[in-house]
């Protein structure tokens, strides 16, 4: 049709696109299911789609309405006696609210309040110092930016002392020196105790299967995760020298990771050893490392400002883009300080908590100083941990007590936080505590998520306009090449900033929800393994012990790696969805998306209609008592329905297979951060390395943290230690009261101790008899072996005319037989 250009006149209305032809004519391309020259008529397909959507909506309303009706009816049919029981059970719980408030008042001690105040003061002081160090660098680069000069600053000479090829060489020697002191003064408990008086023993930084200072260890691991993230960024960005080989680069990264571990080793090991010497050294080292970190991050390694050491990596293009987007004011400094808040809070907690631990240790030592050394029972750190399991109020003992109680009679937690969280979300239990390893992993992941989110929002946003233009040009070229007559873009892109920010926040929220669900699943799976339930975690197999051990090694690393990938995939898919939604909102219509929806909507409506029709028939026609009993009702009608449904579902099966693939992709992306979920299914889940690592972690945790095992072992060990304590005191009293200077033989003393031990422990008599009989049998067996060898030698060497003693023995045995 001939008329004016589509840009000046649009006859197609809101349901069509006006398209110009080369010959000067125009044509209306109708949206969705509209037809006609001017796209003003509804097509038969459109009428059918609307009808099917109305029928599907009616089925959904009827199904859920009936479900709500019968559920309300079932609740009303409950007897008054059951309702009274429920009310009686709820009465004691109602008094827990004021008790929880009392507990939170008691738990909010002056020490906790003082720690919080001091943390805020030290954090503010650290941020203020870093502000003063960054301000001159910022002003220098701003002046160079205005002069169009090269944007980099010259690092201070102290950076050469602190930093040597990206290795902090100032705090590392101090850390190694303190570790050497800890090793010298630590005592061995099992290996060569008499040599060097038991000193020079390996030190343990943290016991991941216990509850010793879990919060402190988690905070330290959060600090370590911040530094490890910098290494990951360098690996991803490829900021390496071209002269170095690939293997050398990765070896240097591994070496740097080990150096980071050595830097924080003294802090963790000092808290685990828990002595005055180690805590004093840790305090000095923590303050030194915190001060050096502030100076290093302020003068030597800034997040945004390039120095003369790393200017060649970007040639100043990144800082130019940041100045253009955020301006030359104080915005970049504020962003850096905001990013440093979690890191400085963690450090302030460490440097405050260590002096408090030292003060408590000194006060405890003074209390026990005046006591008689002979009456004190010296225990190692591991012995104290084991003996605590059999205490009355320990977590393990609470678990054992709850085994003999019904679920409705178990005492609920009286913590204020436990009362705030709804039970359908998370039920707090006082008979379970997560191990130190779980808290350390979660503290690290939370801080990693914070830094990734901040960097994704701050560093990427200035490049979104350029990325949008590039993608738009690519889409336009593809659409024009496929349709030469269409000069308009079939997928106009909106501004990327708004959907990008929302996608990043969506990825953060979804990932945090997945982490919380995984935390609850870890507890549930541990409880299942404790009671021998293998419904979710495969049953422990002896042939897979090596796999469990290696999987336990990989758990923390796989957890963080899967988490980052899941976060990135969720952000990518959410960005695509939000861009599509924003395109509809901004432009009103998008041809490409309309074509996709035109294909998808009828299929989805058909599947929705068939699904709810099957649900209605199954619950109210083919099952007895509205689905409460799995028994067939209306058998003949069911057979007829199954006959015709056989052919109908063959058509829907093809569509369902495509949806299955799409669901598996979406589910794999959403559950990428969940190691307890395997997208391969139950039959192939062991092929998933992440799930295998999770199974190994669960089995190792269950073996070493089984509450029943710990309570039994703790009880037996406490009884043994109590007897040793009584015996030691008696022997010391006898030695002090003895006035005669007569020396007895050591063998007599040993036999006397043996008699006392057997009298006090009659059960050991049978064990001693069994051990003595085994020794006697071993001696007899050895003697018989010697006689056999001698007989063999005599048989080969003696003359045939002579009869040896062995021959006479054999002859005598034959005559007797």
C-alpha positions in Angstrom: 0.0 0.0 0.0 1.2 3.4 -0.8 1.2 6.3 1.7 3.6 8.4 3.6 6.6 6.9 5.4 6.0 4.7 8.6 8.1 7.2 10.6 5.5 9.9 9.9 2.3 7.8 10.0 1.6 4.4 11.7 -1.6 2.8 10.5 -1.0 -0.5 12.2 -1.9 0.7 15.7 -0.7 -0.9 19.0 -1.0 -4.5 17.7 1.2 -4.2 14.7 4.6 -3.0 13.3 4.7 -0.7 10.3 7.4 -1.8 7.9 8.6 0.2 4.9 9.5 -1.5 1.6 12.1 -0.5 -0.9 9.4 0.3 -3.5 7.8 2.9 -1.2 5.0 0.7 0.1 4.4 -0.3 3.7 3.1 -3.4 5.4 1.8 -4.2 8.9 3.4 -7.1 10.8 0.9 -8.1 13.5 1.9 -8.9 17.0 1.1 -12.2 18.7 -2.3 -13.5 17.4 -3.6 -10.4 15.6 -4.5 -10.5 11.9 -5.8 -8.1 9.2 -4.4 -5.4 7.1 -4.3 -3.0 10.0 -3.8 -5.7 12.7 -7.2 -5.0 14.2 -8.7 -8.5 14.2 -8.2 -11.4 16.6 -7.0 -14.6 14.9 -8.5 -18.0 15.6 -5.3 -19.0 17.3 -5.6 -16.0 19.6 -9.1 -16.9 20.5 -8.1 -20.5 21.3 -5.1 -19.4 23.4 -7.4 -17.0 25.4 -10.0 -19.8 25.9 -7.3 -22.3 27.0 -5.8 -19.8 29.4 -9.3 -19.1 30.9 -10.0 -22.9 31.3 -6.6 -23.5 32.8 -7.1 -20.6 35.2 -10.5 -22.1 36.2 -8.9 -25.5 36.8 -6.1 -24.0 39.0 -8.7 -22.0 41.1 -10.9 -25.1 41.5 -8.1 -27.4 42.5 -6.5 -25.0 45.0 -9.9 -23.9 46.3 -10.9 -27.5 47.0 -7.6 -28.3 48.6 -8.0 -25.3 51.0 -11.6 -26.3 51.7 -10.8 -29.9 52.6 -7.7 -28.9 54.7 -9.9 -26.5 56.7 -12.6 -29.2 57.1 -10.0 -31.7 58.3 -8.7 -29.3 60.9 -12.3 -28.6 62.2 -12.9 -32.3 62.6 -10.1 -32.7 65.2 -11.4 -33.6 68.6 -11.4 -31.2 71.5 -9.2 -33.5 73.5 -6.4 -33.2 70.9 -6.8 -29.5 70.8 -6.5 -29.3 74.6 -3.3 -31.4 74.5 -1.8 -29.1 71.9 -2.7 -26.1 74.1 -1.2 -27.8 77.2 2.0 -28.4 75.3 2.1 -24.8 74.2 1.6 -23.5 77.7 5.2 -24.2 79.0 6.6 -22.8 75.7 4.8 -19.5 76.3 6.9 -18.9 79.3 10.1 -19.3 77.3 9.8 -15.8 75.8 10.5 -13.9 79.0 13.1 -16.6 79.9 14.7 -16.0 76.5 14.8 -12.2 77.2 16.4 -13.0 80.6 19.0 -15.2 78.9 19.9 -12.5 76.3 20.3 -10.0 79.1 22.6 -12.3 81.0 24.5 -13.2 77.8 25.0 -9.5 76.9 27.9 -9.1 79.4 30.0 -6.1 79.9 32.8 -7.8 78.1 30.8 -8.3 74.9 29.7 -4.7 75.0 33.2 -3.5 75.5 34.5 -5.7 72.7 31.9 -4.1 70.3 32.8 -0.6 71.4 36.6 -1.2 71.0 36.0 -2.9 67.6 34.2 0.2 66.3 37.0 2.5 67.7 39.8 0.5 66.1 38.0 0.1 62.8 37.3 3.8 62.7 41.0 4.5 63.5 42.2 2.1 60.8 40.0 3.6 58.2 41.1 7.1 59.2 44.7 6.1 58.8 44.1 4.6 55.4 42.1 7.7 54.4 45.2 9.9 55.2 47.4 7.6 53.2 45.1 7.5 50.1 44.3 11.2 50.0 47.7 12.4 48.7 47.8 9.6 46.1 44.2 10.5 45.0 45.1 14.2 44.7 48.2 13.4 42.7 46.4 11.3 40.2 43.5 13.8 39.8 46.0 16.5 39.0 47.7 14.2 36.4 44.3 13.4 35.0 43.5 17.0 34.5 46.8 17.6 32.8 46.3 14.5 30.6 49.5 13.0 32.0 50.3 9.3 32.7 48.2 8.2 35.6 50.3 6.4 38.1 52.0 7.2 41.4 55.4 6.3 42.7 55.4 3.9 45.6 57.0 4.7 48.9 60.4 3.2 49.6 58.9 1.2 52.4 57.0 -0.8 49.9 60.3 -2.3 48.7 60.9 -3.6 52.2 57.4 -4.9 52.7 56.7 -6.3 49.3 59.2 -8.6 47.4 57.6 -9.9 44.2 54.1 -9.8 45.8 55.3 -11.5 49.0 55.0 -9.7 52.3 58.6 -10.1 53.6 58.1 -8.1 56.8 55.6 -10.0 58.8 56.5 -13.5 57.4 59.9 -13.8 59.2 58.3 -12.6 62.4 55.6 -15.2 62.0 58.2 -17.9 61.4 60.1 -16.8 64.5 57.0 -17.1 66.7 56.2 -20.4 65.2 59.7 -21.6 66.1 59.2 -20.5 69.7 55.8 -22.4 69.8 57.5 -25.5 68.5 60.3 -25.4 71.0 58.1 -24.9 74.0 55.4 -27.4 72.9 55.5 -30.8 74.4 55.1 -34.2 72.7 52.3 -36.4 74.0 53.2 -39.7 72.4 56.4 -39.7 70.3 59.8 -39.9 72.1 58.6 -38.1 75.3 62.0 -38.5 77.1 64.1 -36.8 74.5 64.7 -33.1 75.0 62.3 -33.4 78.0 59.4 -33.8 75.6 59.8 -30.4 73.9 60.0 -29.6 70.2 56.6 -30.7 69.0 54.5 -29.8 65.9 51.9 -27.2 66.6 48.3 -27.4 65.5 46.6 -24.2 64.2 43.1 -25.4 64.7 41.2 -28.6 65.4 38.4 -28.6 62.8 36.3 -31.3 64.7 36.0 -29.5 68.0 34.3 -26.3 69.3 37.4 -24.5 70.5 37.1 -20.7 69.8 35.0 -21.3 66.7 34.2 -17.7 66.2 37.8 -16.6 66.5 38.9 -19.1 63.9 36.1 -18.1 61.6 37.1 -14.5 61.8 40.7 -15.3 60.9 39.6 -17.4 58.0 37.5 -14.5 56.8 40.6 -12.4 56.7 42.5 -15.1 54.8 39.7 -15.3 52.2 40.1 -11.6 51.5 43.8 -12.1 50.5 43.1 -15.3 48.6 40.5 -13.5 46.5 43.2 -11.1 45.3 45.2 -14.1 44.1 42.2 -15.4 42.3 41.7 -12.1 40.6 45.3 -12.0 39.4 44.9 -15.5 38.0 41.6 -14.6 36.2 42.9 -11.3 34.9 46.1 -12.9 33.7 48.3 -10.3 35.3 51.5 -12.3 34.9 54.8 -11.7 33.2 55.1 -13.2 29.8 58.7 -14.2 30.4 57.6 -16.6 33.1 56.3 -20.0 32.1 52.8 -21.3 33.0 54.1 -23.8 35.5 56.3 -21.3 37.2 53.4 -18.8 37.5 51.1 -21.4 39.1 53.9 -22.5 41.5 54.4 -18.9 42.5 50.7 -18.6 43.2 50.8 -21.8 45.3 53.8 -20.5 47.2 52.0 -17.3 47.9 49.0 -19.2 49.3 51.4 -21.1 51.6 53.0 -17.8 52.7 49.5 -16.5 53.5 48.9 -19.6 55.6 52.2 -19.1 57.4 51.3 -15.5 58.2 48.2 -16.4 60.1 49.5 -19.6 61.6 50.9 -18.1 64.8 47.5 -16.4 65.6 45.5 -19.6 65.3 48.1 -21.9 67.0 48.5 -19.5 69.9 44.8 -19.7 70.7 44.8 -23.4 70.3 47.8 -23.9 72.6 46.3 -21.4 75.1 49.4 -20.5 77.2 50.6 -17.1 78.4 53.7 -17.3 76.2 51.8 -18.0 73.0 49.1 -15.5 73.6 51.6 -12.8 74.3 53.5 -13.5 71.1 50.2 -13.6 69.2 49.2 -10.2 70.5 52.5 -8.6 69.4 52.3 -10.3 66.0 48.6 -9.4 65.4 49.2 -5.7 66.1 52.3 -5.7 63.9 50.5 -7.4 61.0 47.5 -5.2 61.3 49.6 -2.0 61.2 51.7 -3.3 58.2 48.5 -4.3 56.3 47.1 -0.7 56.7 50.3 0.8 55.4 50.7 -1.7 52.6 47.1 -1.4 51.3 47.3 2.4 51.6 50.7 3.1 50.0 51.7 0.0 48.1 48.7 -1.9 46.8 45.6 0.3 46.2 42.4 -1.2 44.8 41.9 1.5 42.1 45.0 3.6 41.8 47.8 2.2 39.5 51.4 2.6 40.7 54.7 2.5 38.9 54.9 -1.2 39.7 51.7 -2.3 37.9 51.0 0.6 35.5 52.0 -1.5 32.4 49.1 -3.9 33.1 46.3 -1.4 32.1 48.3 1.7 31.0 45.9 3.7 33.2 42.7 3.0 31.2 40.9 1.6 34.3 41.5 4.7 36.4 40.5 7.0 33.5 37.2 5.2 33.2 36.6 5.4 36.9 37.3 9.1 37.0 34.9 9.6 34.0 32.1 7.7 35.7 32.5 8.5 39.4 34.2 11.9 39.1 37.4 13.2 40.5 35.9 13.9 44.0 36.2 11.7 47.0 33.9 8.9 45.7 36.7 6.4 44.9 38.2 6.8 48.4 34.8 6.4 50.0 34.2 3.2 48.0 37.6 1.8 49.0 36.9 2.5 52.7 33.5 1.0 52.4 35.0 -2.2 51.0 37.5 -2.3 53.8 34.9 -2.2 56.6 34.4 -6.0 57.0 38.2 -6.6 56.8 38.9 -4.1 59.4 36.1 -5.3 61.7 37.6 -8.8 61.5 41.0 -7.6 62.3 39.8 -5.4 65.2 38.1 -8.4 66.7 41.3 -10.4 66.5 43.5 -7.8 68.1 40.9 -7.2 70.9 40.1 -10.8 71.6 43.7 -11.9 72.1 44.4 -9.6 75.0 41.2 -10.7 76.7 42.2 -14.4 76.3 45.6 -13.5 77.8 44.0 -11.8 80.8 41.7 -14.7 81.4 44.6 -17.1 81.2 46.7 -15.1 83.7 43.8 -14.9 86.1 43.2 -18.6 85.9 46.9 -19.3 86.4 47.0 -17.1 89.5 44.0 -19.0 91.0 45.6 -22.3 90.6 49.1 -21.2 91.6 48.7 -21.7 95.3 47.2 -25.2 95.0 49.3 -28.2 95.7 51.0 -29.3 92.5 50.7 -33.0 93.5 46.9 -32.7 93.9 46.5 -31.2 90.4 45.8 -33.4 87.4 47.6 -32.0 84.4 45.7 -32.6 81.2 46.6 -31.8 77.6 44.4 -29.7 75.3 43.0 -32.8 73.6 42.2 -34.5 76.9 40.3 -31.5 78.1 38.3 -31.5 74.9 37.4 -35.1 75.2 36.5 -34.9 78.9 34.2 -32.0 78.2 31.9 -34.3 76.1 30.7 -36.1 79.2 29.9 -32.9 81.1 26.2 -32.5 82.2 25.5 -29.5 80.0 27.7 -30.4 77.0 26.2 -30.6 73.5 27.0 -34.3 73.2 25.3 -35.2 76.5 22.2 -33.2 75.5 22.0 -35.2 72.3 22.3 -38.5 74.2 19.6 -37.4 76.6 17.2 -36.5 73.8 17.6 -40.0 72.3 15.4 -41.3 75.1 12.7 -38.6 74.8 9.9 -38.2 72.4 10.2 -35.3 70.0 7.4 -33.3 71.6 9.0 -33.6 75.0 12.4 -32.4 74.0 13.4 -29.1 75.5 13.4 -26.3 73.0 16.2 -23.7 72.8 15.9 -20.8 75.2 18.1 -18.5 73.1 16.4 -15.3 72.0 17.6 -15.7 68.4 16.1 -19.2 68.4 12.7 -17.8 69.4 12.9 -15.1 66.7 13.5 -17.6 63.8 10.3 -19.4 62.7 10.5 -23.1 63.1 9.4 -23.8 59.5 12.5 -21.9 58.4 15.1 -23.2 60.9 14.7 -25.0 64.2 17.5 -24.2 66.6 18.7 -27.2 68.6 20.9 -27.0 71.7 22.1 -30.6 71.2 24.1 -29.8 68.0 26.9 -27.4 67.2 28.6 -27.0 63.8 32.2 -27.8 63.8 34.9 -25.2 63.4 35.5 -26.1 59.8 31.9 -25.3 58.8 32.1 -21.9 60.5 35.4 -21.1 58.9 34.2 -22.1 55.4 31.0 -20.0 55.8 32.9 -17.0 57.2 35.2 -17.2 54.2 32.4 -17.5 51.6 30.4 -14.7 53.1 33.3 -12.3 52.9 34.1 -13.5 49.4 30.5 -12.9 48.3 30.7 -9.4 49.7 33.9 -8.5 47.9 32.7 -10.1 44.6 29.4 -8.1 44.8 31.2 -4.8 45.5 33.7 -5.3 42.8 31.0 -6.4 40.3 29.0 -3.3 41.0 31.8 -0.8 41.2 34.3 -1.9 38.6 32.0 -3.3 35.9 29.3 -0.6 35.8 31.4 2.0 34.0 31.9 -0.4 31.1 28.2 -1.3 30.7 27.5 1.4 28.1 30.3 0.3 25.9 29.2 -3.3 26.3 25.6 -2.4 25.4 26.6 -0.7 22.2 28.8 -3.6 21.1 26.0 -6.2 21.7 23.4 -3.9 20.0 25.6 -3.6 16.9 26.0 -7.4 16.8 22.3 -8.0 17.1 21.5 -5.5 14.5 23.9 -7.0 12.0 22.4 -10.5 12.6 18.9 -9.3 12.2 19.6 -7.2 9.1 21.5 -10.0 7.4 18.6 -12.4 8.1 16.0 -9.9 6.9 17.2 -7.3 4.4 13.9 -5.5 4.3 13.7 -4.9 8.1 16.0 -2.0 9.0 14.7 -1.9 12.6 16.3 -3.9 15.3 14.3 -6.9 16.4 15.8 -6.8 19.9 16.5 -3.2 21.1 18.5 -3.3 24.2 17.7 -1.0 27.2 20.3 0.6 29.4 22.2 -2.2 31.1 22.8 -0.5 34.5 19.4 -1.1 36.1 19.0 -4.8 35.1 22.7 -5.5 35.9 22.5 -4.2 39.4 19.2 -6.1 40.0 20.8 -9.2 38.6 23.8 -9.0 40.9 21.6 -8.5 43.9 19.4 -11.4 42.8 22.5 -13.6 42.5 23.6 -12.6 45.9 20.2 -13.2 47.5 19.8 -16.6 45.8 23.3 -17.7 46.7 22.8 -16.7 50.4 19.5 -18.6 50.5 21.2 -21.7 49.0 24.0 -21.4 51.6 21.5 -21.3 54.4 19.7 -24.3 53.0 22.9 -26.2 52.7 23.7 -25.4 56.3 20.5 -26.9 57.5 21.0 -29.9 55.2 24.5 -30.5 56.7 22.9 -30.8 60.1 20.1 -33.0 58.9 22.5 -35.3 57.0 24.8 -35.6 60.0 21.8 -36.6 62.2 20.9 -39.2 59.5 24.4 -40.7 59.5 24.4 -40.7 63.3 21.3 -42.9 63.4 22.3 -45.1 60.4 19.9 -43.5 57.8 21.3 -43.6 54.3 18.2 -42.2 52.5 20.1 -39.1 51.2 23.8 -39.8 51.7 25.0 -43.2 50.3 25.8 -45.8 52.9 29.4 -45.9 54.1 31.3 -48.5 52.2 34.7 -49.9 53.3 36.0 -50.0 49.8 35.4 -46.2 49.5 37.3 -45.1 52.6 40.1 -43.6 50.4 37.5 -41.7 48.4 35.9 -40.3 51.6 39.3 -39.1 52.8 40.2 -37.4 49.6 36.7 -35.9 49.3 37.1 -34.5 52.8 40.3 -32.9 51.7 38.6 -31.1 48.7 35.4 -30.1 50.5 36.4 -26.5 51.5 38.0 -25.7 48.1 35.2 -27.2 46.1 32.7 -25.4 48.2 34.2 -22.0 47.4 34.8 -22.8 43.8 31.3 -24.1 43.2 29.9 -21.1 45.1 31.7 -18.5 42.8 30.6 -20.3 39.6 27.0 -20.6 40.9 27.0 -16.9 41.7 28.2 -16.0 38.2 25.8 -18.3 36.4 22.8 -17.0 38.4 23.8 -13.4 37.7 24.2 -14.2 34.0 20.7 -15.8 33.6 19.1 -13.2 35.8 20.7 -10.4 33.7 19.2 -12.0 30.5 15.8 -12.1 32.1 15.9 -8.6 33.5 17.1 -7.2 30.2 14.2 -8.8 28.4 11.7 -7.4 31.0 13.3 -4.0 30.9 13.1 -4.0 27.1 9.4 -4.6 27.3 9.0 -1.8 29.9 11.2 0.6 28.0 10.1 0.0 24.3 6.6 -1.5 24.9 7.3 -4.3 22.4 10.2 -6.4 21.2 9.8 -8.5 18.0 12.4 -11.2 19.0 10.8 -11.8 22.4 7.3 -11.8 21.0 8.3 -14.5 18.5 9.7 -16.6 21.4 6.6 -16.1 23.6 4.3 -16.9 20.7 5.9 -20.3 20.5 6.1 -20.9 24.2 2.8 -19.7 25.6 0.5 -22.2 23.8 2.7 -25.1 24.9 2.9 -24.0 28.5 -0.9 -23.4 28.6 -1.5 -26.9 27.2 0.9 -28.5 29.7 -0.7 -26.4 32.6 -4.2 -27.5 31.5 -3.2 -31.2 31.3 -1.4 -31.1 34.6 -4.2 -29.6 36.7 -6.8 -31.8 34.9 -4.8 -34.9 36.0 -4.5 -33.6 39.5 -8.3 -33.0 39.8 -9.1 -36.4 38.4 -6.5 -38.2 40.5 -7.6 -36.6 43.8 -11.3 -36.4 43.5 -12.2 -39.2 41.0 -9.6 -42.0 41.0 -8.3 -42.0 44.6 -10.2 -42.8 47.8 -10.8 -40.2 50.5 -9.6 -37.4 48.2 -6.1 -38.7 48.0 -5.5 -39.4 51.7 -5.2 -43.2 50.8 -3.3 -44.6 47.9 -6.1 -46.8 46.8 -8.0 -46.8 43.4 -11.5 -45.6 43.2 -13.7 -46.0 40.1 -11.6 -48.7 38.6 -13.4 -49.1 35.3 -13.3 -45.4 34.6 -9.6 -45.4 35.4 -8.9 -48.1 32.9 -10.7 -46.2 30.2 -8.8 -43.0 31.1 -5.5 -44.8 31.1 -6.2 -46.3 27.6 -6.8 -42.9 26.0 -4.2 -41.1 28.1 -1.6 -43.5 26.7 -1.7 -41.9 23.3 -2.2 -38.4 24.5 0.9 -38.3 26.7 3.0 -39.6 23.8 2.5 -36.2 22.2 3.2 -34.4 25.4 6.3 -36.5 26.2 8.3 -34.9 23.4 7.5 -31.4 24.8 8.2 -32.7 28.3 11.7 -33.9 27.2 12.6 -30.5 26.0 11.4 -28.9 29.2 13.4 -31.5 31.1 16.6 -30.4 29.5 15.7 -26.7 30.2 14.9 -27.5 33.8 18.2 -29.5 34.3 20.2 -26.5 32.9 18.3 -24.0 35.1 18.5 -26.3 38.1 22.2 -27.0 37.6 22.8 -23.2 37.6 20.7 -22.5 40.7 22.1 -25.4 42.6 25.7 -25.0 41.5 26.7 -23.7 45.0 25.0 -26.7 46.7 27.4 -29.6 47.1 24.7 -31.7 48.7 22.8 -31.7 45.4 24.0 -33.6 42.4 22.4 -32.6 39.0 23.3 -36.1 37.7 20.7 -37.9 39.8 20.8 -40.7 42.3 22.3 -43.3 40.0 25.1 -41.1 38.8 25.7 -38.8 41.8 28.9 -40.5 42.8 30.4 -39.3 39.5 29.9 -35.7 40.6 33.2 -34.6 42.2 31.4 -32.0 44.3 28.9 -34.4 45.7 31.6 -37.0 46.4 33.6 -34.3 48.3 30.4 -33.6 50.3 29.8 -37.3 51.1 33.4 -37.6 52.3 33.1 -34.6 54.5 29.8 -35.9 56.0 31.2 -39.4 56.7 34.4 -38.0 58.2 32.5 -35.6 60.4 30.1 -38.4 61.5 32.9 -40.7 62.4 34.9 -38.1 64.4 32.0 -36.2 65.9 29.4 -38.8 66.7 27.9 -37.6 70.0 27.3 -41.1 71.4 30.8 -42.2 70.7 32.3 -39.0 72.2 30.2 -39.4 75.4 31.1 -43.0 75.9 34.8 -42.4 75.3 34.7 -39.3 77.5 33.1 -41.1 80.3 35.5 -44.1 80.2 38.5 -41.7 80.0 37.2 -39.6 82.9 36.9 -42.7 85.1 40.4 -43.8 84.2 41.8 -40.3 84.9 39.9 -40.1 88.2 41.5 -43.4 89.3 44.9 -42.2 88.2 44.3 -39.0 90.2 43.4 -41.0 93.4 46.2 -43.4 93.0 48.7 -40.7 92.5 47.6 -38.8 95.6 47.7 -41.9 97.7 51.2 -42.8 96.5 52.4 -39.2 97.2 50.9 -39.4 100.7 52.6 -42.7 101.4 55.9 -41.3 100.1 55.6 -38.2 102.4 54.6 -40.2 105.4 57.3 -42.8 105.1 60.1 -42.0 107.6 62.3 -45.0 107.1 65.2 -44.5 104.6 65.2 -48.2 103.5 65.4 -48.5 99.7 63.2 -51.1 98.1 63.9 -52.9 94.9 62.3 -51.4 91.8 60.9 -54.8 90.9 59.2 -55.2 94.3 57.6 -51.7 93.9 56.4 -52.6 90.4 54.8 -55.8 91.6 53.2 -54.0 94.5 51.7 -51.4 92.1 50.5 -54.3 89.9 48.8 -55.9 92.9 47.1 -52.7 93.8 46.0 -52.1 90.2 44.5 -55.6 90.0 42.7 -55.3 93.3 41.1 -52.0 92.3 40.3 -53.2 88.8 39.1 -56.9 89.0 38.1 -56.8 85.3 41.8 -56.4 84.4 42.6 -59.8 85.9 41.0 -61.6 83.0 42.6 -59.3 80.5 46.0 -60.0 82.1 45.4 -63.7 82.1 44.5 -63.5 78.4 47.6 -61.5 77.6 49.8 -63.9 79.6 48.3 -66.9 77.9 49.0 -65.2 74.5 52.6 -64.6 75.5 53.0 -68.2 76.7 51.5 -69.5 73.4 53.8 -67.3 71.5 56.8 -68.7 73.4 55.6 -72.3 72.8 55.1 -71.6 69.1 58.6 -70.1 68.9 60.1 -73.2 70.7 58.3 -75.6 68.4 59.6 -73.6 65.4 63.1 -74.0 66.7 62.7 -77.7 67.3 61.2 -78.1 63.8 64.2 -76.4 62.3 66.6 -78.5 64.3 64.8 -81.7 63.2 65.1 -80.7 59.6 68.9 -80.1 60.0 69.4 -83.4 61.8 67.4 -85.3 59.1 69.7 -83.9 56.5 73.0 -84.4 58.4 72.7 -87.6 60.6 73.7 -91.0 59.5 71.0 -93.6 58.7 72.4 -96.1 61.2 72.0 -93.7 64.0 68.7 -92.7 65.7 68.4 -89.2 66.9 66.3 -88.0 69.8 63.8 -86.6 67.4 63.3 -89.9 65.7 62.8 -91.6 69.1 60.2 -88.9 69.9 58.4 -89.5 66.6 58.5 -93.3 67.1 57.1 -93.0 70.6 54.2 -90.8 69.4 53.4 -93.3 66.7 53.3 -96.2 69.3 51.1 -94.2 71.6 48.7 -93.5 68.8 
